[in-house]
């Protein structure tokens, strides 16, 4: 199983946040449960710490699907990446967060 890359905007991200961001789980609650039950692996090892800090290159696996933490510039075709810190001044981040797809 080859992991797919998921860009993050900071240097690190918590495991509980990443499983949701990478769409490895449908909800944060499910992610919390799976992590606590030992169903999530980080770099091939089971990790039950939701707050574990992941960094560039770490691979997270849930139910046989794997995602790798990546820098935005390392992810090919990631045009949907949004970094609030560099957004246009007239851009409303609240409107973006609440956008229904």
C-alpha positions as a printed NumPy array, in Angstrom:
array([[  0.   ,   0.   ,   0.   ],
       [  1.533,   3.258,  -1.153],
       [  0.605,   6.25 ,   1.054],
       [ -0.848,   9.365,  -0.519],
       [  0.522,  12.781,   0.473],
       [ -1.504,  15.223,   2.562],
       [ -0.179,  18.782,   2.867],
       [ -0.126,  20.587,   6.191],
       [  0.585,  24.295,   6.626],
       [  2.566,  24.104,   9.884],
       [  5.674,  22.168,  10.889],
       [  3.592,  19.589,  12.751],
       [  0.031,  18.367,  13.272],
       [ -1.594,  16.208,  15.949],
       [ -2.479,  12.641,  15.053],
       [ -6.162,  13.182,  15.889],
       [ -6.327,  16.154,  13.529],
       [ -4.407,  14.442,  10.749],
       [ -6.617,  11.34 ,  10.491],
       [ -9.581,  13.627,   9.816],
       [ -7.69 ,  16.01 ,   7.495],
       [ -6.41 ,  13.059,   5.452],
       [ -9.943,  11.592,   5.224],
       [ -8.779,   8.401,   6.898],
       [-11.906,   8.677,   9.08 ],
       [-15.291,  10.31 ,   8.503],
       [-15.512,  12.099,  11.845],
       [-13.199,  13.31 ,  14.563],
       [-15.075,  11.151,  17.055],
       [-14.414,   8.029,  15.017],
       [-10.754,   9.02 ,  14.773],
       [-10.562,   9.431,  18.543],
       [-12.086,   5.983,  19.081],
       [ -9.869,   4.225,  16.546],
       [ -6.726,   5.814,  17.986],
       [ -7.715,   4.846,  21.554],
       [ -8.491,   1.272,  20.448],
       [ -5.055,   0.862,  18.835],
       [ -6.377,   0.765,  15.273],
       [ -4.056,   3.534,  14.006],
       [ -0.409,   3.08 ,  13.097],
       [  2.234,   5.788,  12.774],
       [  5.311,   4.772,  10.798],
       [  4.286,   1.12 ,  11.156],
       [  3.788,   1.202,  14.946],
       [  0.467,   1.366,  16.818],
       [  0.074,   4.707,  18.575],
       [ -2.787,   5.481,  20.964],
       [ -1.837,   9.124,  21.593],
       [ -4.273,  11.458,  19.839],
       [ -1.969,  14.382,  20.589],
       [  1.118,  12.792,  19.049],
       [  2.912,  15.367,  16.93 ],
       [  3.381,  14.302,  13.32 ],
       [  5.989,  15.882,  11.076],
       [  6.863,  15.869,   7.388],
       [  7.331,  12.294,   6.154],
       [  5.378,  10.526,   8.92 ],
       [  3.   ,   7.878,   7.568],
       [ -0.354,   7.192,   9.244],
       [ -2.337,   4.04 ,   8.491],
       [ -5.977,   3.299,   9.29 ],
       [ -7.726,   0.127,   8.091],
       [ -5.118,  -0.569,   5.424],
       [ -5.162,   2.966,   3.978],
       [ -2.1  ,   5.14 ,   4.492],
       [ -1.421,   8.871,   4.233],
       [  1.899,  10.704,   4.523],
       [  2.389,  14.128,   6.131],
       [  3.822,  16.477,   3.502],
       [  4.757,  20.087,   2.952],
       [  2.448,  21.947,   0.525],
       [  5.232,  22.35 ,  -2.033],
       [  5.811,  18.573,  -2.034],
       [  2.223,  17.715,  -2.981],
       [  1.635,  17.605,  -6.705],
       [ -1.571,  19.227,  -7.924],
       [ -2.697,  20.378,  -4.481],
       [ -4.451,  23.512,  -5.719],
       [ -7.026,  23.361,  -2.916],
       [ -4.487,  24.088,  -0.187],
       [ -5.436,  27.142,   1.856],
       [ -3.108,  28.979,   4.189],
       [ -5.014,  31.593,   6.185],
       [ -1.789,  33.439,   7.046],
       [ -1.107,  34.272,   3.387],
       [ -4.68 ,  34.808,   2.207],
       [ -5.781,  38.022,   0.524],
       [ -6.804,  40.74 ,   2.967],
       [-10.362,  40.845,   1.589],
       [-10.774,  37.067,   1.931],
       [-13.168,  35.982,   4.696],
       [-11.873,  32.742,   6.284],
       [-15.173,  32.152,   8.107],
       [-17.005,  32.1  ,   4.788],
       [-14.443,  29.602,   3.45 ],
       [-14.717,  27.346,   6.517],
       [-18.496,  27.185,   6.209],
       [-18.559,  26.572,   2.439],
       [-20.653,  23.541,   1.566],
       [-19.189,  21.453,  -1.213]])
